[in-house]
Amino acid sequence: MASAFPVVLVLFVVAGLMAASWFSVRKGPQQTLIRTSLMLTLACCYLMWAITYLAQLHPLEVPKVNLALEH
């Protein structure tokens, strides 16, 4: 049985990247826009990866084997 360890591990990595993006953006008129864009991009990429990963771990439909085709 697979565990949720990779999902939690990647969550902490993404949270660290979000914190780094928060502090690494230079001051300026577009600071809020750049911070928001970086953090939203990281959040969306994480969600897409996590949903895809978890969907492969626990599929809604179990693949059916057709024994007639396998000689």
Predicted model as a PDB file, atoms N, CA, C, CB and O in Angstrom, pLDDT in the B-factor column:
MODEL        1                                                                  
ATOM      1  N   MET A   1       0.848  -1.182   0.000  1.00 50.00           N  
ATOM      2  CA  MET A   1       0.000   0.000   0.000  1.00 50.00           C  
ATOM      3  C   MET A   1       0.891   1.241   0.000  1.00 50.00           C  
ATOM      4  CB  MET A   1      -0.963   0.001   1.227  1.00 50.00           C  
ATOM      5  O   MET A   1       1.854   1.329   0.761  1.00 50.00           O  
ATOM      6  N   ALA A   2       0.566   2.159  -0.832  1.00 68.00           N  
ATOM      7  CA  ALA A   2       1.344   3.394  -0.938  1.00 68.00           C  
ATOM      8  C   ALA A   2       0.992   4.336   0.213  1.00 68.00           C  
ATOM      9  CB  ALA A   2       1.090   4.086  -2.301  1.00 68.00           C  
ATOM     10  O   ALA A   2      -0.097   4.267   0.781  1.00 68.00           O  
ATOM     11  N   SER A   3       1.917   5.197   0.535  1.00 78.00           N  
ATOM     12  CA  SER A   3       1.689   6.126   1.638  1.00 78.00           C  
ATOM     13  C   SER A   3       1.504   7.541   1.101  1.00 78.00           C  
ATOM     14  CB  SER A   3       2.860   6.078   2.642  1.00 78.00           C  
ATOM     15  O   SER A   3       1.711   7.817  -0.081  1.00 78.00           O  
ATOM     16  N   ALA A   4       1.114   8.412   1.996  1.00 82.00           N  
ATOM     17  CA  ALA A   4       0.940   9.817   1.643  1.00 82.00           C  
ATOM     18  C   ALA A   4       2.212  10.611   1.877  1.00 82.00           C  
ATOM     19  CB  ALA A   4      -0.201  10.423   2.438  1.00 82.00           C  
ATOM     20  O   ALA A   4       2.199  11.839   1.786  1.00 82.00           O  
ATOM     21  N   PHE A   5       3.306   9.933   2.178  1.00 90.00           N  
ATOM     22  CA  PHE A   5       4.567  10.616   2.466  1.00 90.00           C  
ATOM     23  C   PHE A   5       5.033  11.513   1.317  1.00 90.00           C  
ATOM     24  CB  PHE A   5       5.638   9.597   2.777  1.00 90.00           C  
ATOM     25  O   PHE A   5       5.424  12.650   1.582  1.00 90.00           O  
ATOM     26  N   PRO A   6       5.014  11.064   0.048  1.00 92.00           N  
ATOM     27  CA  PRO A   6       5.464  11.955  -1.030  1.00 92.00           C  
ATOM     28  C   PRO A   6       4.606  13.215  -1.162  1.00 92.00           C  
ATOM     29  CB  PRO A   6       5.460  11.206  -2.346  1.00 92.00           C  
ATOM     30  O   PRO A   6       5.120  14.286  -1.486  1.00 92.00           O  
ATOM     31  N   VAL A   7       3.319  13.089  -0.915  1.00 92.00           N  
ATOM     32  CA  VAL A   7       2.435  14.257  -1.020  1.00 92.00           C  
ATOM     33  C   VAL A   7       2.784  15.286   0.049  1.00 92.00           C  
ATOM     34  CB  VAL A   7       0.953  13.835  -0.890  1.00 92.00           C  
ATOM     35  O   VAL A   7       2.850  16.483  -0.233  1.00 92.00           O  
ATOM     36  N   VAL A   8       3.004  14.825   1.263  1.00 94.00           N  
ATOM     37  CA  VAL A   8       3.354  15.737   2.359  1.00 94.00           C  
ATOM     38  C   VAL A   8       4.746  16.319   2.155  1.00 94.00           C  
ATOM     39  CB  VAL A   8       3.281  15.010   3.711  1.00 94.00           C  
ATOM     40  O   VAL A   8       4.968  17.503   2.408  1.00 94.00           O  
ATOM     41  N   LEU A   9       5.684  15.491   1.697  1.00 96.00           N  
ATOM     42  CA  LEU A   9       7.045  15.967   1.453  1.00 96.00           C  
ATOM     43  C   LEU A   9       7.058  17.077   0.396  1.00 96.00           C  
ATOM     44  CB  LEU A   9       7.945  14.800   1.009  1.00 96.00           C  
ATOM     45  O   LEU A   9       7.689  18.116   0.590  1.00 96.00           O  
ATOM     46  N   VAL A  10       6.369  16.855  -0.708  1.00 96.00           N  
ATOM     47  CA  VAL A  10       6.326  17.866  -1.772  1.00 96.00           C  
ATOM     48  C   VAL A  10       5.583  19.114  -1.285  1.00 96.00           C  
ATOM     49  CB  VAL A  10       5.642  17.292  -3.046  1.00 96.00           C  
ATOM     50  O   VAL A  10       5.918  20.228  -1.686  1.00 96.00           O  
ATOM     51  N   LEU A  11       4.579  18.933  -0.422  1.00 97.00           N  
ATOM     52  CA  LEU A  11       3.882  20.086   0.147  1.00 97.00           C  
ATOM     53  C   LEU A  11       4.845  20.973   0.932  1.00 97.00           C  
ATOM     54  CB  LEU A  11       2.731  19.623   1.054  1.00 97.00           C  
ATOM     55  O   LEU A  11       4.802  22.198   0.816  1.00 97.00           O  
ATOM     56  N   PHE A  12       5.719  20.348   1.734  1.00 97.00           N  
ATOM     57  CA  PHE A  12       6.697  21.129   2.496  1.00 97.00           C  
ATOM     58  C   PHE A  12       7.718  21.803   1.573  1.00 97.00           C  
ATOM     59  CB  PHE A  12       7.420  20.230   3.508  1.00 97.00           C  
ATOM     60  O   PHE A  12       8.146  22.926   1.837  1.00 97.00           O  
ATOM     61  N   VAL A  13       8.100  21.133   0.515  1.00 97.00           N  
ATOM     62  CA  VAL A  13       9.031  21.730  -0.452  1.00 97.00           C  
ATOM     63  C   VAL A  13       8.385  22.940  -1.121  1.00 97.00           C  
ATOM     64  CB  VAL A  13       9.460  20.688  -1.520  1.00 97.00           C  
ATOM     65  O   VAL A  13       9.018  23.986  -1.264  1.00 97.00           O  
ATOM     66  N   VAL A  14       7.128  22.796  -1.528  1.00 97.00           N  
ATOM     67  CA  VAL A  14       6.424  23.909  -2.177  1.00 97.00           C  
ATOM     68  C   VAL A  14       6.214  25.056  -1.190  1.00 97.00           C  
ATOM     69  CB  VAL A  14       5.065  23.437  -2.746  1.00 97.00           C  
ATOM     70  O   VAL A  14       6.340  26.223  -1.561  1.00 97.00           O  
ATOM     71  N   ALA A  15       5.898  24.733   0.054  1.00 97.00           N  
ATOM     72  CA  ALA A  15       5.741  25.796   1.067  1.00 97.00           C  
ATOM     73  C   ALA A  15       7.067  26.532   1.271  1.00 97.00           C  
ATOM     74  CB  ALA A  15       5.244  25.200   2.421  1.00 97.00           C  
ATOM     75  O   ALA A  15       7.077  27.750   1.448  1.00 97.00           O  
ATOM     76  N   GLY A  16       8.178  25.806   1.247  1.00 97.00           N  
ATOM     77  CA  GLY A  16       9.490  26.446   1.351  1.00 97.00           C  
ATOM     78  C   GLY A  16       9.784  27.339   0.158  1.00 97.00           C  
ATOM     79  O   GLY A  16      10.330  28.432   0.309  1.00 97.00           O  
ATOM     80  N   LEU A  17       9.418  26.866  -1.032  1.00 97.00           N  
ATOM     81  CA  LEU A  17       9.607  27.697  -2.225  1.00 97.00           C  
ATOM     82  C   LEU A  17       8.724  28.942  -2.187  1.00 97.00           C  
ATOM     83  CB  LEU A  17       9.308  26.886  -3.487  1.00 97.00           C  
ATOM     84  O   LEU A  17       9.125  30.012  -2.646  1.00 97.00           O  
ATOM     85  N   MET A  18       7.523  28.793  -1.638  1.00 97.00           N  
ATOM     86  CA  MET A  18       6.647  29.963  -1.498  1.00 97.00           C  
ATOM     87  C   MET A  18       7.250  30.984  -0.541  1.00 97.00           C  
ATOM     88  CB  MET A  18       5.253  29.537  -1.003  1.00 97.00           C  
ATOM     89  O   MET A  18       7.224  32.185  -0.808  1.00 97.00           O  
ATOM     90  N   ALA A  19       7.791  30.504   0.571  1.00 97.00           N  
ATOM     91  CA  ALA A  19       8.431  31.414   1.523  1.00 97.00           C  
ATOM     92  C   ALA A  19       9.643  32.090   0.897  1.00 97.00           C  
ATOM     93  CB  ALA A  19       8.846  30.661   2.793  1.00 97.00           C  
ATOM     94  O   ALA A  19       9.878  33.280   1.106  1.00 97.00           O  
ATOM     95  N   ALA A  20      10.414  31.318   0.123  1.00 96.00           N  
ATOM     96  CA  ALA A  20      11.578  31.904  -0.549  1.00 96.00           C  
ATOM     97  C   ALA A  20      11.153  32.947  -1.573  1.00 96.00           C  
ATOM     98  CB  ALA A  20      12.411  30.811  -1.230  1.00 96.00           C  
ATOM     99  O   ALA A  20      11.797  33.988  -1.706  1.00 96.00           O  
ATOM    100  N   SER A  21      10.064  32.672  -2.300  1.00 95.00           N  
ATOM    101  CA  SER A  21       9.608  33.657  -3.286  1.00 95.00           C  
ATOM    102  C   SER A  21       9.070  34.911  -2.608  1.00 95.00           C  
ATOM    103  CB  SER A  21       8.530  33.049  -4.188  1.00 95.00           C  
ATOM    104  O   SER A  21       9.168  36.006  -3.163  1.00 95.00           O  
ATOM    105  N   TRP A  22       8.503  34.761  -1.416  1.00 94.00           N  
ATOM    106  CA  TRP A  22       7.986  35.914  -0.682  1.00 94.00           C  
ATOM    107  C   TRP A  22       9.132  36.860  -0.297  1.00 94.00           C  
ATOM    108  CB  TRP A  22       7.219  35.452   0.581  1.00 94.00           C  
ATOM    109  O   TRP A  22       9.008  38.078  -0.425  1.00 94.00           O  
ATOM    110  N   PHE A  23      10.239  36.293   0.170  1.00 95.00           N  
ATOM    111  CA  PHE A  23      11.340  37.120   0.645  1.00 95.00           C  
ATOM    112  C   PHE A  23      12.320  37.527  -0.445  1.00 95.00           C  
ATOM    113  CB  PHE A  23      12.074  36.399   1.715  1.00 95.00           C  
ATOM    114  O   PHE A  23      13.091  38.467  -0.251  1.00 95.00           O  
ATOM    115  N   SER A  24      12.313  36.852  -1.575  1.00 94.00           N  
ATOM    116  CA  SER A  24      13.314  37.145  -2.597  1.00 94.00           C  
ATOM    117  C   SER A  24      12.858  38.181  -3.628  1.00 94.00           C  
ATOM    118  CB  SER A  24      13.688  35.878  -3.302  1.00 94.00           C  
ATOM    119  O   SER A  24      13.668  38.644  -4.431  1.00 94.00           O  
ATOM    120  N   VAL A  25      11.597  38.543  -3.619  1.00 93.00           N  
ATOM    121  CA  VAL A  25      11.108  39.527  -4.588  1.00 93.00           C  
ATOM    122  C   VAL A  25      11.579  40.917  -4.171  1.00 93.00           C  
ATOM    123  CB  VAL A  25       9.551  39.482  -4.698  1.00 93.00           C  
ATOM    124  O   VAL A  25      11.439  41.323  -3.018  1.00 93.00           O  
ATOM    125  N   ARG A  26      12.138  41.631  -5.140  1.00 93.00           N  
ATOM    126  CA  ARG A  26      12.651  42.973  -4.852  1.00 93.00           C  
ATOM    127  C   ARG A  26      11.511  43.964  -4.647  1.00 93.00           C  
ATOM    128  CB  ARG A  26      13.564  43.453  -5.986  1.00 93.00           C  
ATOM    129  O   ARG A  26      10.402  43.787  -5.152  1.00 93.00           O  
ATOM    130  N   LYS A  27      11.822  45.012  -3.891  1.00 95.00           N  
ATOM    131  CA  LYS A  27      10.839  46.070  -3.668  1.00 95.00           C  
ATOM    132  C   LYS A  27      10.615  46.816  -4.972  1.00 95.00           C  
ATOM    133  CB  LYS A  27      11.303  47.044  -2.546  1.00 95.00           C  
ATOM    134  O   LYS A  27      11.533  46.997  -5.772  1.00 95.00           O  
ATOM    135  N   GLY A  28       9.396  47.237  -5.163  1.00 94.00           N  
ATOM    136  CA  GLY A  28       9.065  47.978  -6.365  1.00 94.00           C  
ATOM    137  C   GLY A  28       7.565  48.099  -6.521  1.00 94.00           C  
ATOM    138  O   GLY A  28       6.804  47.606  -5.688  1.00 94.00           O  
ATOM    139  N   PRO A  29       7.140  48.751  -7.583  1.00 95.00           N  
ATOM    140  CA  PRO A  29       5.702  48.970  -7.761  1.00 95.00           C  
ATOM    141  C   PRO A  29       4.937  47.677  -8.078  1.00 95.00           C  
ATOM    142  CB  PRO A  29       5.474  49.979  -8.872  1.00 95.00           C  
ATOM    143  O   PRO A  29       3.728  47.613  -7.854  1.00 95.00           O  
ATOM    144  N   GLN A  30       5.612  46.662  -8.588  1.00 95.00           N  
ATOM    145  CA  GLN A  30       4.939  45.411  -8.962  1.00 95.00           C  
ATOM    146  C   GLN A  30       5.230  44.270  -7.989  1.00 95.00           C  
ATOM    147  CB  GLN A  30       5.359  44.999 -10.361  1.00 95.00           C  
ATOM    148  O   GLN A  30       5.029  43.102  -8.320  1.00 95.00           O  
ATOM    149  N   GLN A  31       5.702  44.607  -6.793  1.00 95.00           N  
ATOM    150  CA  GLN A  31       6.101  43.583  -5.830  1.00 95.00           C  
ATOM    151  C   GLN A  31       4.939  42.656  -5.469  1.00 95.00           C  
ATOM    152  CB  GLN A  31       6.651  44.237  -4.570  1.00 95.00           C  
ATOM    153  O   GLN A  31       5.115  41.438  -5.426  1.00 95.00           O  
ATOM    154  N   THR A  32       3.779  43.206  -5.214  1.00 95.00           N  
ATOM    155  CA  THR A  32       2.626  42.390  -4.838  1.00 95.00           C  
ATOM    156  C   THR A  32       2.190  41.491  -5.988  1.00 95.00           C  
ATOM    157  CB  THR A  32       1.464  43.281  -4.399  1.00 95.00           C  
ATOM    158  O   THR A  32       1.835  40.334  -5.765  1.00 95.00           O  
ATOM    159  N   LEU A  33       2.211  41.998  -7.195  1.00 96.00           N  
ATOM    160  CA  LEU A  33       1.819  41.213  -8.361  1.00 96.00           C  
ATOM    161  C   LEU A  33       2.775  40.041  -8.591  1.00 96.00           C  
ATOM    162  CB  LEU A  33       1.770  42.102  -9.605  1.00 96.00           C  
ATOM    163  O   LEU A  33       2.343  38.927  -8.887  1.00 96.00           O  
ATOM    164  N   ILE A  34       4.067  40.299  -8.453  1.00 96.00           N  
ATOM    165  CA  ILE A  34       5.060  39.246  -8.672  1.00 96.00           C  
ATOM    166  C   ILE A  34       4.961  38.186  -7.584  1.00 96.00           C  
ATOM    167  CB  ILE A  34       6.482  39.839  -8.709  1.00 96.00           C  
ATOM    168  O   ILE A  34       5.019  36.992  -7.880  1.00 96.00           O  
ATOM    169  N   ARG A  35       4.810  38.603  -6.325  1.00 96.00           N  
ATOM    170  CA  ARG A  35       4.655  37.643  -5.229  1.00 96.00           C  
ATOM    171  C   ARG A  35       3.420  36.774  -5.431  1.00 96.00           C  
ATOM    172  CB  ARG A  35       4.566  38.375  -3.886  1.00 96.00           C  
ATOM    173  O   ARG A  35       3.477  35.553  -5.286  1.00 96.00           O  
ATOM    174  N   THR A  36       2.323  37.403  -5.762  1.00 96.00           N  
ATOM    175  CA  THR A  36       1.071  36.667  -5.963  1.00 96.00           C  
ATOM    176  C   THR A  36       1.192  35.698  -7.128  1.00 96.00           C  
ATOM    177  CB  THR A  36      -0.093  37.636  -6.207  1.00 96.00           C  
ATOM    178  O   THR A  36       0.728  34.561  -7.043  1.00 96.00           O  
ATOM    179  N   SER A  37       1.807  36.137  -8.206  1.00 97.00           N  
ATOM    180  CA  SER A  37       1.966  35.272  -9.378  1.00 97.00           C  
ATOM    181  C   SER A  37       2.832  34.054  -9.069  1.00 97.00           C  
ATOM    182  CB  SER A  37       2.574  36.059 -10.535  1.00 97.00           C  
ATOM    183  O   SER A  37       2.490  32.935  -9.453  1.00 97.00           O  
ATOM    184  N   LEU A  38       3.939  34.263  -8.386  1.00 96.00           N  
ATOM    185  CA  LEU A  38       4.820  33.151  -8.042  1.00 96.00           C  
ATOM    186  C   LEU A  38       4.140  32.160  -7.107  1.00 96.00           C  
ATOM    187  CB  LEU A  38       6.095  33.672  -7.401  1.00 96.00           C  
ATOM    188  O   LEU A  38       4.216  30.949  -7.312  1.00 96.00           O  
ATOM    189  N   MET A  39       3.481  32.676  -6.090  1.00 97.00           N  
ATOM    190  CA  MET A  39       2.849  31.791  -5.121  1.00 97.00           C  
ATOM    191  C   MET A  39       1.651  31.060  -5.722  1.00 97.00           C  
ATOM    192  CB  MET A  39       2.414  32.582  -3.897  1.00 97.00           C  
ATOM    193  O   MET A  39       1.422  29.891  -5.409  1.00 97.00           O  
ATOM    194  N   LEU A  40       0.894  31.724  -6.569  1.00 97.00           N  
ATOM    195  CA  LEU A  40      -0.238  31.081  -7.225  1.00 97.00           C  
ATOM    196  C   LEU A  40       0.235  30.018  -8.211  1.00 97.00           C  
ATOM    197  CB  LEU A  40      -1.099  32.121  -7.944  1.00 97.00           C  
ATOM    198  O   LEU A  40      -0.390  28.964  -8.335  1.00 97.00           O  
ATOM    199  N   THR A  41       1.319  30.285  -8.902  1.00 97.00           N  
ATOM    200  CA  THR A  41       1.886  29.293  -9.824  1.00 97.00           C  
ATOM    201  C   THR A  41       2.337  28.053  -9.068  1.00 97.00           C  
ATOM    202  CB  THR A  41       3.066  29.893 -10.608  1.00 97.00           C  
ATOM    203  O   THR A  41       2.049  26.933  -9.487  1.00 97.00           O  
ATOM    204  N   LEU A  42       3.040  28.242  -7.961  1.00 97.00           N  
ATOM    205  CA  LEU A  42       3.486  27.100  -7.164  1.00 97.00           C  
ATOM    206  C   LEU A  42       2.310  26.307  -6.602  1.00 97.00           C  
ATOM    207  CB  LEU A  42       4.380  27.574  -6.026  1.00 97.00           C  
ATOM    208  O   LEU A  42       2.339  25.076  -6.594  1.00 97.00           O  
ATOM    209  N   ALA A  43       1.286  26.999  -6.137  1.00 97.00           N  
ATOM    210  CA  ALA A  43       0.120  26.313  -5.579  1.00 97.00           C  
ATOM    211  C   ALA A  43      -0.610  25.507  -6.655  1.00 97.00           C  
ATOM    212  CB  ALA A  43      -0.839  27.328  -4.936  1.00 97.00           C  
ATOM    213  O   ALA A  43      -1.014  24.371  -6.408  1.00 97.00           O  
ATOM    214  N   CYS A  44      -0.778  26.082  -7.832  1.00 98.00           N  
ATOM    215  CA  CYS A  44      -1.475  25.372  -8.910  1.00 98.00           C  
ATOM    216  C   CYS A  44      -0.669  24.178  -9.401  1.00 98.00           C  
ATOM    217  CB  CYS A  44      -1.760  26.319 -10.076  1.00 98.00           C  
ATOM    218  O   CYS A  44      -1.238  23.121  -9.675  1.00 98.00           O  
ATOM    219  N   CYS A  45       0.630  24.328  -9.515  1.00 97.00           N  
ATOM    220  CA  CYS A  45       1.471  23.195  -9.938  1.00 97.00           C  
ATOM    221  C   CYS A  45       1.423  22.073  -8.905  1.00 97.00           C  
ATOM    222  CB  CYS A  45       2.934  23.652 -10.157  1.00 97.00           C  
ATOM    223  O   CYS A  45       1.356  20.899  -9.267  1.00 97.00           O  
ATOM    224  N   TYR A  46       1.457  22.428  -7.618  1.00 97.00           N  
ATOM    225  CA  TYR A  46       1.375  21.406  -6.576  1.00 97.00           C  
ATOM    226  C   TYR A  46       0.037  20.690  -6.632  1.00 97.00           C  
ATOM    227  CB  TYR A  46       1.582  22.028  -5.192  1.00 97.00           C  
ATOM    228  O   TYR A  46      -0.010  19.462  -6.562  1.00 97.00           O  
ATOM    229  N   LEU A  47      -1.050  21.439  -6.759  1.00 97.00           N  
ATOM    230  CA  LEU A  47      -2.367  20.805  -6.809  1.00 97.00           C  
ATOM    231  C   LEU A  47      -2.505  19.884  -8.008  1.00 97.00           C  
ATOM    232  CB  LEU A  47      -3.458  21.860  -6.846  1.00 97.00           C  
ATOM    233  O   LEU A  47      -3.065  18.794  -7.890  1.00 97.00           O  
ATOM    234  N   MET A  48      -2.006  20.302  -9.145  1.00 97.00           N  
ATOM    235  CA  MET A  48      -2.084  19.461 -10.340  1.00 97.00           C  
ATOM    236  C   MET A  48      -1.280  18.180 -10.142  1.00 97.00           C  
ATOM    237  CB  MET A  48      -1.574  20.227 -11.579  1.00 97.00           C  
ATOM    238  O   MET A  48      -1.743  17.094 -10.492  1.00 97.00           O  
ATOM    239  N   TRP A  49      -0.085  18.303  -9.586  1.00 95.00           N  
ATOM    240  CA  TRP A  49       0.734  17.123  -9.337  1.00 95.00           C  
ATOM    241  C   TRP A  49       0.071  16.210  -8.309  1.00 95.00           C  
ATOM    242  CB  TRP A  49       2.131  17.534  -8.859  1.00 95.00           C  
ATOM    243  O   TRP A  49       0.009  14.997  -8.515  1.00 95.00           O  
ATOM    244  N   ALA A  50      -0.423  16.769  -7.214  1.00 94.00           N  
ATOM    245  CA  ALA A  50      -1.009  15.957  -6.143  1.00 94.00           C  
ATOM    246  C   ALA A  50      -2.257  15.226  -6.617  1.00 94.00           C  
ATOM    247  CB  ALA A  50      -1.348  16.832  -4.939  1.00 94.00           C  
ATOM    248  O   ALA A  50      -2.445  14.055  -6.290  1.00 94.00           O  
ATOM    249  N   ILE A  51      -3.109  15.898  -7.381  1.00 93.00           N  
ATOM    250  CA  ILE A  51      -4.317  15.254  -7.889  1.00 93.00           C  
ATOM    251  C   ILE A  51      -3.967  14.123  -8.836  1.00 93.00           C  
ATOM    252  CB  ILE A  51      -5.212  16.269  -8.594  1.00 93.00           C  
ATOM    253  O   ILE A  51      -4.563  13.047  -8.774  1.00 93.00           O  
ATOM    254  N   THR A  52      -2.999  14.363  -9.718  1.00 93.00           N  
ATOM    255  CA  THR A  52      -2.581  13.321 -10.660  1.00 93.00           C  
ATOM    256  C   THR A  52      -1.953  12.148  -9.915  1.00 93.00           C  
ATOM    257  CB  THR A  52      -1.586  13.891 -11.693  1.00 93.00           C  
ATOM    258  O   THR A  52      -2.249  10.993 -10.224  1.00 93.00           O  
ATOM    259  N   TYR A  53      -1.103  12.421  -8.955  1.00 92.00           N  
ATOM    260  CA  TYR A  53      -0.441  11.366  -8.178  1.00 92.00           C  
ATOM    261  C   TYR A  53      -1.460  10.536  -7.404  1.00 92.00           C  
ATOM    262  CB  TYR A  53       0.586  11.975  -7.209  1.00 92.00           C  
ATOM    263  O   TYR A  53      -1.413   9.306  -7.428  1.00 92.00           O  
ATOM    264  N   LEU A  54      -2.375  11.208  -6.721  1.00 89.00           N  
ATOM    265  CA  LEU A  54      -3.354  10.488  -5.918  1.00 89.00           C  
ATOM    266  C   LEU A  54      -4.358   9.739  -6.782  1.00 89.00           C  
ATOM    267  CB  LEU A  54      -4.081  11.445  -5.001  1.00 89.00           C  
ATOM    268  O   LEU A  54      -4.856   8.689  -6.376  1.00 89.00           O  
ATOM    269  N   ALA A  55      -4.662  10.259  -7.961  1.00 88.00           N  
ATOM    270  CA  ALA A  55      -5.571   9.556  -8.864  1.00 88.00           C  
ATOM    271  C   ALA A  55      -4.937   8.266  -9.375  1.00 88.00           C  
ATOM    272  CB  ALA A  55      -5.961  10.458 -10.042  1.00 88.00           C  
ATOM    273  O   ALA A  55      -5.647   7.299  -9.650  1.00 88.00           O  
ATOM    274  N   GLN A  56      -3.629   8.238  -9.505  1.00 87.00           N  
ATOM    275  CA  GLN A  56      -2.953   7.010  -9.927  1.00 87.00           C  
ATOM    276  C   GLN A  56      -2.839   6.017  -8.773  1.00 87.00           C  
ATOM    277  CB  GLN A  56      -1.560   7.332 -10.480  1.00 87.00           C  
ATOM    278  O   GLN A  56      -2.814   4.808  -8.999  1.00 87.00           O  
ATOM    279  N   LEU A  57      -2.770   6.517  -7.543  1.00 85.00           N  
ATOM    280  CA  LEU A  57      -2.712   5.620  -6.391  1.00 85.00           C  
ATOM    281  C   LEU A  57      -4.049   4.930  -6.135  1.00 85.00           C  
ATOM    282  CB  LEU A  57      -2.286   6.391  -5.152  1.00 85.00           C  
ATOM    283  O   LEU A  57      -4.097   3.742  -5.816  1.00 85.00           O  
ATOM    284  N   HIS A  58      -5.127   5.686  -6.279  1.00 80.00           N  
ATOM    285  CA  HIS A  58      -6.466   5.173  -5.987  1.00 80.00           C  
ATOM    286  C   HIS A  58      -7.389   5.472  -7.165  1.00 80.00           C  
ATOM    287  CB  HIS A  58      -7.029   5.796  -4.676  1.00 80.00           C  
ATOM    288  O   HIS A  58      -8.179   6.414  -7.104  1.00 80.00           O  
ATOM    289  N   PRO A  59      -7.299   4.681  -8.237  1.00 80.00           N  
ATOM    290  CA  PRO A  59      -8.137   4.953  -9.405  1.00 80.00           C  
ATOM    291  C   PRO A  59      -9.617   4.715  -9.101  1.00 80.00           C  
ATOM    292  CB  PRO A  59      -7.699   4.080 -10.585  1.00 80.00           C  
ATOM    293  O   PRO A  59      -9.963   3.867  -8.278  1.00 80.00           O  
ATOM    294  N   LEU A  60     -10.480   5.469  -9.773  1.00 81.00           N  
ATOM    295  CA  LEU A  60     -11.917   5.305  -9.589  1.00 81.00           C  
ATOM    296  C   LEU A  60     -12.405   4.009 -10.224  1.00 81.00           C  
ATOM    297  CB  LEU A  60     -12.670   6.497 -10.179  1.00 81.00           C  
ATOM    298  O   LEU A  60     -13.297   3.349  -9.691  1.00 81.00           O  
ATOM    299  N   GLU A  61     -11.826   3.648 -11.353  1.00 81.00           N  
ATOM    300  CA  GLU A  61     -12.174   2.411 -12.041  1.00 81.00           C  
ATOM    301  C   GLU A  61     -10.961   1.513 -12.076  1.00 81.00           C  
ATOM    302  CB  GLU A  61     -12.693   2.687 -13.469  1.00 81.00           C  
ATOM    303  O   GLU A  61      -9.883   1.920 -12.507  1.00 81.00           O  
ATOM    304  N   VAL A  62     -11.141   0.301 -11.624  1.00 77.00           N  
ATOM    305  CA  VAL A  62     -10.044  -0.664 -11.640  1.00 77.00           C  
ATOM    306  C   VAL A  62      -9.914  -1.226 -13.044  1.00 77.00           C  
ATOM    307  CB  VAL A  62     -10.275  -1.803 -10.603  1.00 77.00           C  
ATOM    308  O   VAL A  62     -10.916  -1.627 -13.636  1.00 77.00           O  
ATOM    309  N   PRO A  63      -8.713  -1.267 -13.590  1.00 75.00           N  
ATOM    310  CA  PRO A  63      -8.538  -1.822 -14.927  1.00 75.00           C  
ATOM    311  C   PRO A  63      -8.967  -3.291 -14.963  1.00 75.00           C  
ATOM    312  CB  PRO A  63      -7.073  -1.681 -15.379  1.00 75.00           C  
ATOM    313  O   PRO A  63      -8.677  -4.057 -14.045  1.00 75.00           O  
ATOM    314  N   LYS A  64      -9.661  -3.667 -16.036  1.00 80.00           N  
ATOM    315  CA  LYS A  64     -10.134  -5.038 -16.193  1.00 80.00           C  
ATOM    316  C   LYS A  64      -9.232  -5.772 -17.174  1.00 80.00           C  
ATOM    317  CB  LYS A  64     -11.607  -5.067 -16.675  1.00 80.00           C  
ATOM    318  O   LYS A  64      -8.873  -5.233 -18.221  1.00 80.00           O  
ATOM    319  N   VAL A  65      -8.873  -6.987 -16.837  1.00 80.00           N  
ATOM    320  CA  VAL A  65      -8.012  -7.805 -17.673  1.00 80.00           C  
ATOM    321  C   VAL A  65      -8.901  -8.703 -18.534  1.00 80.00           C  
ATOM    322  CB  VAL A  65      -7.015  -8.650 -16.809  1.00 80.00           C  
ATOM    323  O   VAL A  65      -9.770  -9.404 -18.016  1.00 80.00           O  
ATOM    324  N   ASN A  66      -8.682  -8.678 -19.839  1.00 79.00           N  
ATOM    325  CA  ASN A  66      -9.418  -9.539 -20.758  1.00 79.00           C  
ATOM    326  C   ASN A  66      -8.538 -10.748 -21.034  1.00 79.00           C  
ATOM    327  CB  ASN A  66      -9.803  -8.784 -22.091  1.00 79.00           C  
ATOM    328  O   ASN A  66      -7.561 -10.662 -21.779  1.00 79.00           O  
ATOM    329  N   LEU A  67      -8.893 -11.877 -20.427  1.00 78.00           N  
ATOM    330  CA  LEU A  67      -8.076 -13.084 -20.552  1.00 78.00           C  
ATOM    331  C   LEU A  67      -8.174 -13.716 -21.933  1.00 78.00           C  
ATOM    332  CB  LEU A  67      -8.484 -14.092 -19.506  1.00 78.00           C  
ATOM    333  O   LEU A  67      -7.300 -14.496 -22.312  1.00 78.00           O  
ATOM    334  N   ALA A  68      -9.214 -13.400 -22.690  1.00 77.00           N  
ATOM    335  CA  ALA A  68      -9.367 -13.972 -24.032  1.00 77.00           C  
ATOM    336  C   ALA A  68      -8.309 -13.440 -24.990  1.00 77.00           C  
ATOM    337  CB  ALA A  68     -10.763 -13.673 -24.581  1.00 77.00           C  
ATOM    338  O   ALA A  68      -7.916 -14.132 -25.929  1.00 77.00           O  
ATOM    339  N   LEU A  69      -7.848 -12.218 -24.761  1.00 71.00           N  
ATOM    340  CA  LEU A  69      -6.851 -11.622 -25.646  1.00 71.00           C  
ATOM    341  C   LEU A  69      -5.434 -12.055 -25.296  1.00 71.00           C  
ATOM    342  CB  LEU A  69      -6.948 -10.114 -25.594  1.00 71.00           C  
ATOM    343  O   LEU A  69      -4.530 -11.946 -26.124  1.00 71.00           O  
ATOM    344  N   GLU A  70      -5.234 -12.539 -24.094  1.00 64.00           N  
ATOM    345  CA  GLU A  70      -3.900 -12.948 -23.653  1.00 64.00           C  
ATOM    346  C   GLU A  70      -3.735 -14.453 -23.870  1.00 64.00           C  
ATOM    347  CB  GLU A  70      -3.671 -12.578 -22.154  1.00 64.00           C  
ATOM    348  O   GLU A  70      -4.247 -15.233 -23.067  1.00 64.00           O  
ATOM    349  N   HIS A  71      -3.042 -14.887 -24.918  1.00 59.00           N  
ATOM    350  CA  HIS A  71      -2.836 -16.308 -25.200  1.00 59.00           C  
ATOM    351  C   HIS A  71      -1.504 -16.729 -24.648  1.00 59.00           C  
ATOM    352  CB  HIS A  71      -2.913 -16.602 -26.710  1.00 59.00           C  
ATOM    353  O   HIS A  71      -1.124 -17.893 -24.773  1.00 59.00           O  
TER     354      HIS A  71                                                      
ENDMDL                                                                          
END                                                                             
